[in-house]
Amino acid sequence: MTAGHSDPGLLDRMVRGSLGWLDGARGHFRLPPNVTTDADPNLTLKPLGELAELSQLIGVLHPREDIRNTARGLFAFAWNETRDGELFAELIRGEPFATYPVELYGVFAQAGLRHAEVDELVRTTTRLRGWRVAREDHTRTLGVLNAERRIGLRQHADFSAVLALTGLGGLPEPWALDRKAAYGVTHDVFHLTDWGRNRQRLSPELAHYLRLWLPSWLENWLEEQLWDLVGELLAVTACLPKAPHDPAAWQRLADAQAADGSVPEIGAAPASEDPDEVFTACYHSTLVTAFAATLARIATDEAGAGPSGADPALVGGRTPCESESAP
């Protein structure tokens, strides 16, 4: 990676384009009537939860007001789809040991959107013995612990101890990192830093490891044109202290973005004319692009390279979102 100065205009265009496409795709994020019964959560709740997670962050942290407003509109749409939180009460009553309703609710609770019955239910279910069972996916456990923190619950396990068991915590041999493991490492960073809000939680040892090996990983998946993972790795890079910036990598991701703002998960834009197939092939990578470019934009402003009109509240060690986070 050849570090260089970022282009705030390019980053802003990428975020604006991505959000514009996502805004136009609202219909594909809408939840079906059977969402609490036999619908597949990976095709219904997961996309909506990802939209909520990343649009909330962009709506608070991005320095441009027009971009924040678009992101806030998407976040409000996502909350509306949950029927102001009633959906989570139904999901928890149906699956008291399931973690995903709590993980999704934590996104909204952090932003101050609460539902009294859900708060009561999660206080009960997270104390159950079945909730405290060991999970094989330690990265997922970090996400659950982060959700408990956001809601204000007592964490059911020690975060640092679980982190030590993850791919990132074990400092894996970098040459052996396959695609699945790479996604695990990026999400370890996201859960540790609360999706870039608290980047100081990244220890010097982990930051050094990532700074050393991210360039090689990025080059590998740039060659494969796996834009989804490229975006996640660029987001991780923006979480590092004095975040390095690779203009060439950002330009290649920008070149992969279509004129309508969408970013394919891999390769060229999908050739299908089926809107559902296009959505599935693009929604996550488009969200990730907006997220990564927002973090890179914040890092640019903190380094003093941003435009003079940047929001001063975003410059420095504390971000506005920290005051909204659950203890």
Secondary structure, DSSP 8 states (H G I E B T S, - for coil): -------HHHHHHHHHHHHHHHHHTHHHHS--TTTTTTS-TTTTHHHHHHHHHHHHHHHHH-S-HHHHHHHHHHHHHHHHHTTTTHHHHHHHHH-TT-SHHHHHHHHHHHTT---HHHHHHHHHHTTSGGGGS--S-HHHHHHHHHHHHHHT---SS-HHHHHTTSTTTT---GGG--HHHHHHHHHHHHHHTTTTTTGGGS-HHHHHHHHHHHHHHHHHHHHTT-HHHHHHHHHHHHTSTT----HHHHHHHHHHS-TTS---SSSS------HHHHHHHHHHHHHHHHHHHHHHHHHHHHTT-S-TTS-GGGSSS--GGGGGS--
